[in-house]
Amino acid sequence: MIILGLILLVVGFFTGISILTTIGVILLVVGVILAILGATGRAIGGRAHWY
């Protein structure tokens, strides 16, 4: 999710398509939050791991 968000952010920035930039930022933030919570061992949504 982090990689997809980063790709969309870069593509949206270079092409000038603002919706891609917005979606990229949202995916990047959510991916980082899930990665941090997963690294701490906290269960997210009833699951201990997200695959």
HELIX and SHEET records of a PDB file:
HELIX    1   1 ILE A    2  THR A   15  1                                  14    
HELIX    2   2 SER A   18  ALA A   39  1                                  22    
END                                                                             
